[in-house]
Amino acid sequence: MCLTNLNSPQLSFTIVSKGELPFHCPPKESSKWNMHPKVFLSFSKDGAASCPYCGANYQLDQ
């Protein structure tokens, strides 16, 4: 699920459920033509993670 704020693109993020852990970027449903190398992400104490390759933001569903 992607939540986007059109006025502030850096605030858009994808919700990740605990059932998807361990989680990696790009996600499984990404198009193959534009993928960067798969990187597994660690979530902070507040449940946030950011991809070092593409800058995508993820939030762990609490």
C-alpha positions in Angstrom: 0.0 0.0 0.0 1.5 3.3 -1.0 0.4 6.5 0.6 1.5 9.7 -1.2 1.3 13.3 -0.3 1.4 15.2 -3.7 2.7 18.4 -2.1 5.7 16.6 -0.5 7.0 13.6 -2.4 9.6 12.8 0.3 6.6 12.0 2.6 5.4 9.1 0.4 6.0 5.6 1.7 5.0 2.0 1.4 3.5 0.1 4.3 5.2 -3.2 5.0 3.4 -5.9 7.1 5.4 -8.0 9.6 4.5 -11.0 7.4 6.7 -9.6 4.6 9.8 -9.7 6.8 12.6 -10.0 6.0 11.9 -7.2 3.5 13.9 -6.1 0.5 13.9 -3.3 -2.0 12.9 -3.5 -4.7 9.8 -5.4 -3.6 8.7 -8.6 -5.4 6.0 -6.8 -7.4 8.4 -4.3 -9.0 8.9 -4.2 -12.8 12.0 -6.1 -13.8 13.3 -3.5 -16.3 14.0 -0.9 -13.7 15.4 -2.9 -10.7 18.5 -2.1 -8.8 20.3 -4.8 -6.8 18.2 -6.4 -4.1 19.0 -5.0 -0.7 17.5 -6.2 2.6 16.4 -3.4 4.8 16.6 -2.9 8.6 13.8 -1.0 10.2 14.5 1.6 12.9 12.8 1.5 16.4 10.0 3.7 15.0 9.5 1.3 12.1 11.0 3.4 9.3 13.5 2.2 6.6 14.9 3.9 3.5 16.5 2.2 0.4 20.1 3.3 -0.1 19.8 2.8 -3.9 16.6 4.5 -4.8 15.6 6.4 -1.7 12.2 4.6 -1.4 10.7 5.0 2.1 9.0 2.1 3.9 7.1 2.0 7.2 6.5 -1.1 9.2 2.9 -1.8 10.0 2.5 -1.6 13.8 
